[in-house]
Amino acid sequence: MSNRDAIRRAYLLTSDTDLWPISRVIYDLPADRDVLSLNAFCCKPFEHKRKSYHMIPMSNIGARISTWRNLSDRSACTSLLD
């Protein structure tokens, strides 16, 4: 595996300072998932410009680097900000 492939497949987990992962098993990315979001359905949807969006808590979200890059693509977010 090349360094580029290793970086693309690396797993990155966000966390608040008071919510450090205490058990790796809980935070491992399942093989059939691209994103891990614990307690993802705790919040109600919100509306912006007459469209409904699912609010995801930012406490712990994990994904491979390649998925984070796709999620943070500026061109994909531009229409939301206009």
Secondary structure, DSSP 8 states (H G I E B T S, - for coil): --HHHHHHH-EEE---TT-----HHHHS--TT-SEEETTTTSS--EEETTEEE----SSSEEEEHHHHHHHT-HHHHHHHH-
